[in-house]
Amino acid sequence: MQIEKYHLKSTSRLTRFEFISDGPRGTIRKLIEFQTTTDPGLFNLAFGDKHPVTGGIDDLAVSNNGDTEKILATVVAALYSFCNHYPDAYIYASGSTKARTRLYRMGISRFYEQMRADFYLYGQLGDDFVEFELGIAYDGFLAQRKFD
């Protein structure tokens, strides 16, 4: 992808990434975590502002720092890094609000051609997962890296 992205710092296991959003509202620390779930091989993608006190992810913060596309490209870059390290992993993502889930869909749509070439992509409709299609409002998303 040729879209500008932020520099990522990660843990040695590549499950937690940090970067700094830089825009009109200043510098804002962001976190991306690939969290284990009760299903082996399934990880939850968590994303948001780094809470200044707890150091955890604040997935309800609204930064409005004018760099949404650069942030989405950075999250996608973290996804590639994680999947290159964990090639059998499935990654689930859903926003903390409907608006954020819509933003994730917009991000997938923005990078759709590249992601479709590199990932198996599914959209969640209720309890079911179907092959991702542009223009459908999904409840969540599931991806697995293709290594053919």
PyMOL CGO cylinders between C-alpha atoms (Angstrom):
from pymol import cmd
from pymol.cgo import CYLINDER

trace = [
    CYLINDER, 0.00, 0.00, 0.00, 1.28, 3.42, -0.91, 0.3, 1, 1, 1, 1, 1, 1,
    CYLINDER, 1.28, 3.42, -0.91, -0.71, 5.36, 1.70, 0.3, 1, 1, 1, 1, 1, 1,
    CYLINDER, -0.71, 5.36, 1.70, 1.26, 7.20, 4.35, 0.3, 1, 1, 1, 1, 1, 1,
    CYLINDER, 1.26, 7.20, 4.35, 1.18, 5.57, 7.77, 0.3, 1, 1, 1, 1, 1, 1,
    CYLINDER, 1.18, 5.57, 7.77, 2.61, 6.21, 11.21, 0.3, 1, 1, 1, 1, 1, 1,
    CYLINDER, 2.61, 6.21, 11.21, 5.72, 4.52, 12.57, 0.3, 1, 1, 1, 1, 1, 1,
    CYLINDER, 5.72, 4.52, 12.57, 4.75, 1.51, 14.69, 0.3, 1, 1, 1, 1, 1, 1,
    CYLINDER, 4.75, 1.51, 14.69, 6.49, 0.31, 17.83, 0.3, 1, 1, 1, 1, 1, 1,
    CYLINDER, 6.49, 0.31, 17.83, 5.63, -3.21, 18.94, 0.3, 1, 1, 1, 1, 1, 1,
    CYLINDER, 5.63, -3.21, 18.94, 6.27, -5.78, 21.59, 0.3, 1, 1, 1, 1, 1, 1,
    CYLINDER, 6.27, -5.78, 21.59, 8.58, -8.64, 20.63, 0.3, 1, 1, 1, 1, 1, 1,
    CYLINDER, 8.58, -8.64, 20.63, 5.57, -10.95, 20.24, 0.3, 1, 1, 1, 1, 1, 1,
    CYLINDER, 5.57, -10.95, 20.24, 3.92, -8.47, 17.83, 0.3, 1, 1, 1, 1, 1, 1,
    CYLINDER, 3.92, -8.47, 17.83, 0.64, -8.52, 19.76, 0.3, 1, 1, 1, 1, 1, 1,
    CYLINDER, 0.64, -8.52, 19.76, 0.69, -4.89, 20.93, 0.3, 1, 1, 1, 1, 1, 1,
    CYLINDER, 0.69, -4.89, 20.93, 1.56, -1.91, 18.75, 0.3, 1, 1, 1, 1, 1, 1,
    CYLINDER, 1.56, -1.91, 18.75, 1.83, 1.74, 19.64, 0.3, 1, 1, 1, 1, 1, 1,
    CYLINDER, 1.83, 1.74, 19.64, 2.04, 4.85, 17.49, 0.3, 1, 1, 1, 1, 1, 1,
    CYLINDER, 2.04, 4.85, 17.49, 1.47, 8.57, 17.76, 0.3, 1, 1, 1, 1, 1, 1,
    CYLINDER, 1.47, 8.57, 17.76, -1.24, 10.39, 15.85, 0.3, 1, 1, 1, 1, 1, 1,
    CYLINDER, -1.24, 10.39, 15.85, -0.07, 13.89, 14.96, 0.3, 1, 1, 1, 1, 1, 1,
    CYLINDER, -0.07, 13.89, 14.96, -2.62, 16.49, 13.89, 0.3, 1, 1, 1, 1, 1, 1,
    CYLINDER, -2.62, 16.49, 13.89, -4.42, 19.72, 14.75, 0.3, 1, 1, 1, 1, 1, 1,
    CYLINDER, -4.42, 19.72, 14.75, -5.37, 18.41, 18.20, 0.3, 1, 1, 1, 1, 1, 1,
    CYLINDER, -5.37, 18.41, 18.20, -1.75, 17.60, 19.02, 0.3, 1, 1, 1, 1, 1, 1,
    CYLINDER, -1.75, 17.60, 19.02, -0.03, 14.28, 19.50, 0.3, 1, 1, 1, 1, 1, 1,
    CYLINDER, -0.03, 14.28, 19.50, -2.22, 11.42, 20.65, 0.3, 1, 1, 1, 1, 1, 1,
    CYLINDER, -2.22, 11.42, 20.65, -0.86, 8.01, 21.61, 0.3, 1, 1, 1, 1, 1, 1,
    CYLINDER, -0.86, 8.01, 21.61, -2.72, 5.12, 19.99, 0.3, 1, 1, 1, 1, 1, 1,
    CYLINDER, -2.72, 5.12, 19.99, -2.67, 1.40, 20.74, 0.3, 1, 1, 1, 1, 1, 1,
    CYLINDER, -2.67, 1.40, 20.74, -3.46, -1.67, 18.67, 0.3, 1, 1, 1, 1, 1, 1,
    CYLINDER, -3.46, -1.67, 18.67, -3.70, -5.02, 20.43, 0.3, 1, 1, 1, 1, 1, 1,
    CYLINDER, -3.70, -5.02, 20.43, -4.30, -8.49, 19.09, 0.3, 1, 1, 1, 1, 1, 1,
    CYLINDER, -4.30, -8.49, 19.09, -5.96, -10.09, 22.10, 0.3, 1, 1, 1, 1, 1, 1,
    CYLINDER, -5.96, -10.09, 22.10, -6.33, -13.83, 22.63, 0.3, 1, 1, 1, 1, 1, 1,
    CYLINDER, -6.33, -13.83, 22.63, -9.85, -15.23, 22.91, 0.3, 1, 1, 1, 1, 1, 1,
    CYLINDER, -9.85, -15.23, 22.91, -11.30, -18.44, 24.26, 0.3, 1, 1, 1, 1, 1, 1,
    CYLINDER, -11.30, -18.44, 24.26, -11.09, -19.88, 20.73, 0.3, 1, 1, 1, 1, 1, 1,
    CYLINDER, -11.09, -19.88, 20.73, -7.55, -21.06, 19.92, 0.3, 1, 1, 1, 1, 1, 1,
    CYLINDER, -7.55, -21.06, 19.92, -6.17, -19.22, 16.89, 0.3, 1, 1, 1, 1, 1, 1,
    CYLINDER, -6.17, -19.22, 16.89, -8.78, -16.43, 17.09, 0.3, 1, 1, 1, 1, 1, 1,
    CYLINDER, -8.78, -16.43, 17.09, -7.62, -12.96, 18.10, 0.3, 1, 1, 1, 1, 1, 1,
    CYLINDER, -7.62, -12.96, 18.10, -9.62, -9.81, 18.76, 0.3, 1, 1, 1, 1, 1, 1,
    CYLINDER, -9.62, -9.81, 18.76, -8.23, -6.64, 17.21, 0.3, 1, 1, 1, 1, 1, 1,
    CYLINDER, -8.23, -6.64, 17.21, -8.58, -3.88, 19.81, 0.3, 1, 1, 1, 1, 1, 1,
    CYLINDER, -8.58, -3.88, 19.81, -7.78, -0.29, 18.90, 0.3, 1, 1, 1, 1, 1, 1,
    CYLINDER, -7.78, -0.29, 18.90, -8.03, 3.14, 20.47, 0.3, 1, 1, 1, 1, 1, 1,
    CYLINDER, -8.03, 3.14, 20.47, -6.30, 5.92, 22.33, 0.3, 1, 1, 1, 1, 1, 1,
    CYLINDER, -6.30, 5.92, 22.33, -3.78, 4.97, 24.98, 0.3, 1, 1, 1, 1, 1, 1,
    CYLINDER, -3.78, 4.97, 24.98, -5.31, 5.88, 28.33, 0.3, 1, 1, 1, 1, 1, 1,
    CYLINDER, -5.31, 5.88, 28.33, -2.93, 8.28, 30.07, 0.3, 1, 1, 1, 1, 1, 1,
    CYLINDER, -2.93, 8.28, 30.07, -3.39, 6.72, 33.52, 0.3, 1, 1, 1, 1, 1, 1,
    CYLINDER, -3.39, 6.72, 33.52, -3.99, 3.00, 32.97, 0.3, 1, 1, 1, 1, 1, 1,
    CYLINDER, -3.99, 3.00, 32.97, -1.96, 2.59, 29.78, 0.3, 1, 1, 1, 1, 1, 1,
    CYLINDER, -1.96, 2.59, 29.78, -4.82, 0.52, 28.38, 0.3, 1, 1, 1, 1, 1, 1,
    CYLINDER, -4.82, 0.52, 28.38, -6.93, 1.09, 25.30, 0.3, 1, 1, 1, 1, 1, 1,
    CYLINDER, -6.93, 1.09, 25.30, -9.69, 3.69, 25.44, 0.3, 1, 1, 1, 1, 1, 1,
    CYLINDER, -9.69, 3.69, 25.44, -11.85, 2.54, 22.55, 0.3, 1, 1, 1, 1, 1, 1,
    CYLINDER, -11.85, 2.54, 22.55, -14.50, 5.20, 23.15, 0.3, 1, 1, 1, 1, 1, 1,
    CYLINDER, -14.50, 5.20, 23.15, -12.25, 8.26, 22.87, 0.3, 1, 1, 1, 1, 1, 1,
    CYLINDER, -12.25, 8.26, 22.87, -12.93, 10.54, 19.92, 0.3, 1, 1, 1, 1, 1, 1,
    CYLINDER, -12.93, 10.54, 19.92, -9.70, 12.19, 18.78, 0.3, 1, 1, 1, 1, 1, 1,
    CYLINDER, -9.70, 12.19, 18.78, -10.78, 13.97, 15.57, 0.3, 1, 1, 1, 1, 1, 1,
    CYLINDER, -10.78, 13.97, 15.57, -7.14, 14.65, 14.77, 0.3, 1, 1, 1, 1, 1, 1,
    CYLINDER, -7.14, 14.65, 14.77, -7.72, 14.89, 11.01, 0.3, 1, 1, 1, 1, 1, 1,
    CYLINDER, -7.72, 14.89, 11.01, -5.67, 11.81, 10.13, 0.3, 1, 1, 1, 1, 1, 1,
    CYLINDER, -5.67, 11.81, 10.13, -8.23, 9.03, 9.85, 0.3, 1, 1, 1, 1, 1, 1,
    CYLINDER, -8.23, 9.03, 9.85, -6.84, 7.59, 6.61, 0.3, 1, 1, 1, 1, 1, 1,
    CYLINDER, -6.84, 7.59, 6.61, -3.29, 7.54, 7.97, 0.3, 1, 1, 1, 1, 1, 1,
    CYLINDER, -3.29, 7.54, 7.97, -4.51, 5.85, 11.15, 0.3, 1, 1, 1, 1, 1, 1,
    CYLINDER, -4.51, 5.85, 11.15, -6.43, 3.20, 9.20, 0.3, 1, 1, 1, 1, 1, 1,
    CYLINDER, -6.43, 3.20, 9.20, -3.35, 2.54, 7.05, 0.3, 1, 1, 1, 1, 1, 1,
    CYLINDER, -3.35, 2.54, 7.05, -1.32, 2.14, 10.25, 0.3, 1, 1, 1, 1, 1, 1,
    CYLINDER, -1.32, 2.14, 10.25, -3.80, -0.36, 11.69, 0.3, 1, 1, 1, 1, 1, 1,
    CYLINDER, -3.80, -0.36, 11.69, -3.66, -2.32, 8.43, 0.3, 1, 1, 1, 1, 1, 1,
    CYLINDER, -3.66, -2.32, 8.43, 0.15, -2.30, 8.60, 0.3, 1, 1, 1, 1, 1, 1,
    CYLINDER, 0.15, -2.30, 8.60, -0.05, -3.75, 12.14, 0.3, 1, 1, 1, 1, 1, 1,
    CYLINDER, -0.05, -3.75, 12.14, -2.44, -6.41, 10.84, 0.3, 1, 1, 1, 1, 1, 1,
    CYLINDER, -2.44, -6.41, 10.84, 0.07, -7.45, 8.18, 0.3, 1, 1, 1, 1, 1, 1,
    CYLINDER, 0.07, -7.45, 8.18, 2.90, -7.58, 10.74, 0.3, 1, 1, 1, 1, 1, 1,
    CYLINDER, 2.90, -7.58, 10.74, 0.85, -9.63, 13.16, 0.3, 1, 1, 1, 1, 1, 1,
    CYLINDER, 0.85, -9.63, 13.16, -0.33, -12.09, 10.48, 0.3, 1, 1, 1, 1, 1, 1,
    CYLINDER, -0.33, -12.09, 10.48, 3.17, -12.52, 9.07, 0.3, 1, 1, 1, 1, 1, 1,
    CYLINDER, 3.17, -12.52, 9.07, 4.25, -13.61, 12.56, 0.3, 1, 1, 1, 1, 1, 1,
    CYLINDER, 4.25, -13.61, 12.56, 1.09, -15.68, 13.25, 0.3, 1, 1, 1, 1, 1, 1,
    CYLINDER, 1.09, -15.68, 13.25, 0.15, -17.04, 9.80, 0.3, 1, 1, 1, 1, 1, 1,
    CYLINDER, 0.15, -17.04, 9.80, -2.67, -19.32, 11.01, 0.3, 1, 1, 1, 1, 1, 1,
    CYLINDER, -2.67, -19.32, 11.01, -4.42, -16.66, 13.09, 0.3, 1, 1, 1, 1, 1, 1,
    CYLINDER, -4.42, -16.66, 13.09, -7.94, -15.43, 12.50, 0.3, 1, 1, 1, 1, 1, 1,
    CYLINDER, -7.94, -15.43, 12.50, -8.50, -11.79, 13.48, 0.3, 1, 1, 1, 1, 1, 1,
    CYLINDER, -8.50, -11.79, 13.48, -11.89, -10.49, 14.53, 0.3, 1, 1, 1, 1, 1, 1,
    CYLINDER, -11.89, -10.49, 14.53, -12.69, -6.78, 14.64, 0.3, 1, 1, 1, 1, 1, 1,
    CYLINDER, -12.69, -6.78, 14.64, -15.81, -4.90, 15.61, 0.3, 1, 1, 1, 1, 1, 1,
    CYLINDER, -15.81, -4.90, 15.61, -16.14, -1.30, 16.68, 0.3, 1, 1, 1, 1, 1, 1,
    CYLINDER, -16.14, -1.30, 16.68, -17.09, -0.28, 20.21, 0.3, 1, 1, 1, 1, 1, 1,
    CYLINDER, -17.09, -0.28, 20.21, -19.99, 1.62, 18.62, 0.3, 1, 1, 1, 1, 1, 1,
    CYLINDER, -19.99, 1.62, 18.62, -21.93, 1.27, 15.36, 0.3, 1, 1, 1, 1, 1, 1,
    CYLINDER, -21.93, 1.27, 15.36, -20.15, 4.35, 14.03, 0.3, 1, 1, 1, 1, 1, 1,
    CYLINDER, -20.15, 4.35, 14.03, -16.77, 2.76, 14.69, 0.3, 1, 1, 1, 1, 1, 1,
    CYLINDER, -16.77, 2.76, 14.69, -17.81, -0.50, 13.06, 0.3, 1, 1, 1, 1, 1, 1,
    CYLINDER, -17.81, -0.50, 13.06, -18.83, 1.61, 10.05, 0.3, 1, 1, 1, 1, 1, 1,
    CYLINDER, -18.83, 1.61, 10.05, -15.39, 3.26, 10.13, 0.3, 1, 1, 1, 1, 1, 1,
    CYLINDER, -15.39, 3.26, 10.13, -13.74, -0.19, 10.09, 0.3, 1, 1, 1, 1, 1, 1,
    CYLINDER, -13.74, -0.19, 10.09, -15.89, -1.15, 7.10, 0.3, 1, 1, 1, 1, 1, 1,
    CYLINDER, -15.89, -1.15, 7.10, -14.82, 2.05, 5.35, 0.3, 1, 1, 1, 1, 1, 1,
    CYLINDER, -14.82, 2.05, 5.35, -11.20, 1.18, 6.06, 0.3, 1, 1, 1, 1, 1, 1,
    CYLINDER, -11.20, 1.18, 6.06, -11.57, -2.33, 4.67, 0.3, 1, 1, 1, 1, 1, 1,
    CYLINDER, -11.57, -2.33, 4.67, -13.37, -0.90, 1.65, 0.3, 1, 1, 1, 1, 1, 1,
    CYLINDER, -13.37, -0.90, 1.65, -10.63, 1.68, 1.13, 0.3, 1, 1, 1, 1, 1, 1,
    CYLINDER, -10.63, 1.68, 1.13, -7.94, -1.03, 1.05, 0.3, 1, 1, 1, 1, 1, 1,
    CYLINDER, -7.94, -1.03, 1.05, -10.24, -3.72, -0.37, 0.3, 1, 1, 1, 1, 1, 1,
    CYLINDER, -10.24, -3.72, -0.37, -8.34, -4.71, -3.52, 0.3, 1, 1, 1, 1, 1, 1,
    CYLINDER, -8.34, -4.71, -3.52, -5.03, -5.15, -1.70, 0.3, 1, 1, 1, 1, 1, 1,
    CYLINDER, -5.03, -5.15, -1.70, -6.61, -6.83, 1.32, 0.3, 1, 1, 1, 1, 1, 1,
    CYLINDER, -6.61, -6.83, 1.32, -8.66, -9.20, -0.85, 0.3, 1, 1, 1, 1, 1, 1,
    CYLINDER, -8.66, -9.20, -0.85, -5.46, -10.32, -2.56, 0.3, 1, 1, 1, 1, 1, 1,
    CYLINDER, -5.46, -10.32, -2.56, -3.75, -10.98, 0.79, 0.3, 1, 1, 1, 1, 1, 1,
    CYLINDER, -3.75, -10.98, 0.79, -6.58, -11.98, 3.17, 0.3, 1, 1, 1, 1, 1, 1,
    CYLINDER, -6.58, -11.98, 3.17, -9.68, -14.10, 3.37, 0.3, 1, 1, 1, 1, 1, 1,
    CYLINDER, -9.68, -14.10, 3.37, -12.27, -11.50, 4.44, 0.3, 1, 1, 1, 1, 1, 1,
    CYLINDER, -12.27, -11.50, 4.44, -15.63, -12.16, 6.07, 0.3, 1, 1, 1, 1, 1, 1,
    CYLINDER, -15.63, -12.16, 6.07, -18.39, -9.94, 7.38, 0.3, 1, 1, 1, 1, 1, 1,
    CYLINDER, -18.39, -9.94, 7.38, -20.49, -10.78, 10.40, 0.3, 1, 1, 1, 1, 1, 1,
    CYLINDER, -20.49, -10.78, 10.40, -24.28, -10.63, 10.07, 0.3, 1, 1, 1, 1, 1, 1,
    CYLINDER, -24.28, -10.63, 10.07, -25.78, -11.60, 13.42, 0.3, 1, 1, 1, 1, 1, 1,
    CYLINDER, -25.78, -11.60, 13.42, -24.12, -14.89, 14.38, 0.3, 1, 1, 1, 1, 1, 1,
    CYLINDER, -24.12, -14.89, 14.38, -23.09, -15.76, 10.82, 0.3, 1, 1, 1, 1, 1, 1,
    CYLINDER, -23.09, -15.76, 10.82, -19.98, -14.92, 8.83, 0.3, 1, 1, 1, 1, 1, 1,
    CYLINDER, -19.98, -14.92, 8.83, -20.23, -14.44, 5.08, 0.3, 1, 1, 1, 1, 1, 1,
    CYLINDER, -20.23, -14.44, 5.08, -17.68, -13.53, 2.44, 0.3, 1, 1, 1, 1, 1, 1,
    CYLINDER, -17.68, -13.53, 2.44, -17.08, -9.78, 2.66, 0.3, 1, 1, 1, 1, 1, 1,
    CYLINDER, -17.08, -9.78, 2.66, -18.80, -7.67, 0.01, 0.3, 1, 1, 1, 1, 1, 1,
    CYLINDER, -18.80, -7.67, 0.01, -18.54, -3.94, -0.49, 0.3, 1, 1, 1, 1, 1, 1,
    CYLINDER, -18.54, -3.94, -0.49, -21.53, -1.83, 0.57, 0.3, 1, 1, 1, 1, 1, 1,
    CYLINDER, -21.53, -1.83, 0.57, -22.96, -4.12, 3.26, 0.3, 1, 1, 1, 1, 1, 1,
    CYLINDER, -22.96, -4.12, 3.26, -23.27, -2.95, 6.88, 0.3, 1, 1, 1, 1, 1, 1,
    CYLINDER, -23.27, -2.95, 6.88, -21.69, -5.74, 8.91, 0.3, 1, 1, 1, 1, 1, 1,
    CYLINDER, -21.69, -5.74, 8.91, -21.68, -6.23, 12.69, 0.3, 1, 1, 1, 1, 1, 1,
    CYLINDER, -21.68, -6.23, 12.69, -18.02, -7.25, 12.68, 0.3, 1, 1, 1, 1, 1, 1,
    CYLINDER, -18.02, -7.25, 12.68, -15.23, -8.57, 10.49, 0.3, 1, 1, 1, 1, 1, 1,
    CYLINDER, -15.23, -8.57, 10.49, -13.03, -11.63, 10.34, 0.3, 1, 1, 1, 1, 1, 1,
    CYLINDER, -13.03, -11.63, 10.34, -9.79, -11.95, 8.42, 0.3, 1, 1, 1, 1, 1, 1,
    CYLINDER, -9.79, -11.95, 8.42, -7.10, -14.56, 7.85, 0.3, 1, 1, 1, 1, 1, 1,
    CYLINDER, -7.10, -14.56, 7.85, -3.91, -14.01, 5.88, 0.3, 1, 1, 1, 1, 1, 1,
    CYLINDER, -3.91, -14.01, 5.88, -3.52, -15.93, 2.62, 0.3, 1, 1, 1, 1, 1, 1,
    CYLINDER, -3.52, -15.93, 2.62, -0.18, -17.69, 2.19, 0.3, 1, 1, 1, 1, 1, 1,
    CYLINDER, -0.18, -17.69, 2.19, -0.53, -19.48, -1.13, 0.3, 1, 1, 1, 1, 1, 1,
]
cmd.load_cgo(trace, "trace")
